Amino acid sequence: MSADTTTVVEGITLTETAADKVRGFLADQQDVADIALRVAVQAGGCAGFRYALFFDDRDLEGDVIESQHGVTLRVDKMSSAYLSGAVIDWKESLEASGFSIENPNSSGSCACGESATF
């Protein structure tokens, strides 16, 4: 986990660094008032499940909707059980940059780091 300040809401933590990146991506968009960062666990990937992060303006039945560091997060009901305690951060290195999810519920992952087992 990064050294910056984090806020835990509904079991998911979005770091300030990750929130800054999300706000930066949204700054290039028009009419973003209802757009949120949707965080989901979906079937697929070489380990059985994969994480999905994308912008979404839908409010689905059962969604958990929270705001952290000025970013609205939406998590569907099924994914919220898998993501409880997860930390979403932004990592930058010479090799790669992108969002990372550290999830205590995951029992394993694949070599590519894109999928997880529960």
Sine and cosine of phi, psi and omega as CSV:
sin_phi,cos_phi,sin_psi,cos_psi,sin_omega,cos_omega
0.00,0.00,0.55,-0.84,-0.01,-1.00
-0.97,0.26,0.23,-0.97,-0.07,-1.00
-0.99,0.12,-0.09,1.00,-0.05,-1.00
-0.97,0.24,0.19,-0.98,-0.04,-1.00
-0.95,0.32,0.64,-0.77,0.02,-1.00
-0.79,-0.62,0.33,-0.94,0.05,-1.00
-0.79,-0.62,0.75,-0.66,0.03,-1.00
-0.98,-0.22,0.85,-0.52,0.05,-1.00
-0.70,-0.71,0.77,-0.64,0.02,-1.00
0.80,0.60,0.49,0.87,0.11,-0.99
1.00,0.08,-0.14,0.99,0.03,-1.00
-0.93,-0.37,0.67,-0.74,0.02,-1.00
-0.92,-0.40,0.80,-0.61,0.12,-0.99
-0.94,-0.34,0.88,-0.47,-0.01,-1.00
-0.95,0.30,0.33,-0.94,0.05,-1.00
-0.88,0.47,-0.60,0.80,0.02,-1.00
-0.88,0.48,-0.71,0.71,0.03,-1.00
-0.91,0.41,-0.67,0.74,0.01,-1.00
-0.89,0.46,-0.64,0.77,0.06,-1.00
-0.86,0.51,-0.68,0.74,0.02,-1.00
-0.91,0.42,-0.68,0.73,0.01,-1.00
-0.88,0.48,-0.73,0.68,0.02,-1.00
-0.88,0.48,-0.60,0.80,0.04,-1.00
-0.90,0.44,-0.68,0.74,0.05,-1.00
-0.90,0.44,-0.64,0.77,-0.02,-1.00
-0.96,0.29,-0.41,0.91,-0.03,-1.00
-0.88,0.47,-0.45,0.89,0.01,-1.00
-0.99,0.14,-0.14,0.99,-0.05,-1.00
-0.99,-0.16,0.46,-0.89,0.11,-0.99
-0.99,-0.17,0.45,-0.89,0.09,-1.00
0.82,0.57,0.87,0.50,-0.06,-1.00
-0.98,-0.21,0.24,0.97,-0.09,-1.00
-0.84,0.55,-0.61,0.79,-0.06,-1.00
-0.97,-0.25,0.14,0.99,-0.04,-1.00
-1.00,0.05,0.72,-0.69,0.02,-1.00
-0.80,-0.60,0.28,-0.96,0.14,-0.99
-1.00,0.04,0.92,-0.40,0.05,-1.00
-1.00,0.00,0.76,-0.65,0.02,-1.00
-0.89,-0.45,0.81,-0.59,-0.08,-1.00
-0.60,-0.80,0.37,-0.93,0.18,-0.98
-0.92,-0.39,0.82,-0.58,-0.04,-1.00
-0.81,-0.59,0.47,-0.88,0.08,-1.00
-0.91,0.41,0.64,-0.77,0.02,-1.00
0.71,-0.71,-0.08,-1.00,-0.04,-1.00
0.98,0.19,0.29,-0.96,-0.08,-1.00
-0.96,0.28,-0.26,0.97,0.03,-1.00
-0.98,-0.18,-0.01,1.00,0.06,-1.00
0.91,-0.42,-0.60,0.80,0.03,-1.00
-0.71,-0.70,0.41,-0.91,0.08,-1.00
-0.70,-0.72,0.45,-0.89,0.05,-1.00
-1.00,0.04,0.57,-0.82,0.06,-1.00
-0.78,-0.63,0.78,-0.63,0.10,-1.00
-0.82,-0.58,0.85,-0.53,0.03,-1.00
-0.39,-0.92,0.34,-0.94,0.03,-1.00
-0.99,0.14,0.66,-0.75,-0.11,-0.99
-0.51,-0.86,0.67,-0.74,0.06,-1.00
-0.96,-0.29,0.09,1.00,0.00,-1.00
-1.00,0.09,0.54,-0.84,0.11,-0.99
-0.88,-0.47,0.99,-0.13,-0.08,-1.00
-1.00,0.08,0.48,-0.88,0.03,-1.00
-0.85,0.52,0.77,-0.64,0.01,-1.00
1.00,0.03,-0.05,1.00,0.02,-1.00
-0.86,0.51,0.62,-0.79,0.21,-0.98
-0.99,-0.11,0.85,-0.53,-0.05,-1.00
-0.86,-0.51,0.85,-0.52,-0.01,-1.00
-0.66,-0.75,0.35,-0.94,0.07,-1.00
-0.89,-0.47,0.75,-0.66,0.06,-1.00
-0.70,-0.71,0.79,-0.61,0.04,-1.00
0.79,0.61,0.60,0.80,0.03,-1.00
0.98,0.17,0.18,0.98,0.02,-1.00
-0.89,-0.46,0.77,-0.64,0.07,-1.00
-1.00,0.09,0.78,-0.62,0.05,-1.00
-0.95,-0.32,0.68,-0.73,0.12,-0.99
-0.84,-0.55,0.77,-0.64,0.02,-1.00
-0.75,-0.66,0.79,-0.61,0.02,-1.00
-0.94,0.35,0.34,-0.94,-0.10,-0.99
-0.85,0.53,-0.69,0.72,-0.02,-1.00
-0.91,0.42,-0.69,0.72,-0.06,-1.00
-0.94,0.35,-0.49,0.87,-0.07,-1.00
-0.87,0.50,-0.55,0.84,0.03,-1.00
-0.92,0.38,-0.61,0.79,0.01,-1.00
-0.97,0.25,-0.42,0.91,-0.13,-0.99
-0.99,-0.17,0.01,1.00,0.00,-1.00
-0.87,0.50,0.85,-0.53,-0.01,-1.00
1.00,-0.02,-0.04,1.00,-0.03,-1.00
-0.96,0.28,0.51,-0.86,0.04,-1.00
-0.88,-0.48,0.83,-0.56,0.05,-1.00
-0.97,-0.23,0.83,-0.56,-0.04,-1.00
-0.72,-0.70,0.22,-0.98,0.11,-0.99
-0.93,-0.36,0.81,-0.59,0.00,-1.00
-0.91,-0.41,0.65,-0.76,0.09,-1.00
-0.74,-0.67,0.73,-0.69,0.07,-1.00
-0.52,-0.85,0.05,-1.00,0.06,-1.00
-0.91,0.41,-0.45,0.89,-0.06,-1.00
-1.00,0.07,-0.59,0.81,-0.08,-1.00
-0.26,-0.96,0.37,-0.93,0.10,-0.99
-0.71,-0.71,0.59,-0.81,0.04,-1.00
0.30,-0.96,0.05,-1.00,0.04,-1.00
-0.97,0.26,0.59,-0.81,0.10,-0.99
-0.80,-0.60,0.53,-0.85,0.03,-1.00
-0.82,-0.57,0.89,-0.45,0.11,-0.99
-0.99,-0.16,0.88,-0.48,-0.14,-0.99
-0.80,-0.60,0.91,-0.41,0.01,-1.00
-0.93,0.37,-0.24,0.97,0.00,-1.00
-0.99,0.12,-0.26,0.96,-0.04,-1.00
-0.98,0.21,0.77,-0.64,0.00,-1.00
-1.00,-0.06,-0.08,1.00,0.02,-1.00
0.00,-1.00,0.17,-0.98,0.04,-1.00
-0.54,-0.84,0.06,-1.00,0.01,-1.00
-0.98,-0.19,0.11,-0.99,-0.02,-1.00
-0.90,0.43,-0.49,0.87,-0.04,-1.00
-0.98,0.20,-0.27,0.96,0.00,-1.00
0.97,0.23,0.11,0.99,-0.05,-1.00
-1.00,-0.05,-0.24,0.97,-0.05,-1.00
-0.68,-0.73,0.22,-0.97,-0.10,-1.00
-0.62,-0.79,0.29,-0.96,0.08,-1.00
-0.91,-0.43,0.61,-0.79,0.03,-1.00
-0.83,-0.56,0.00,0.00,0.00,0.00
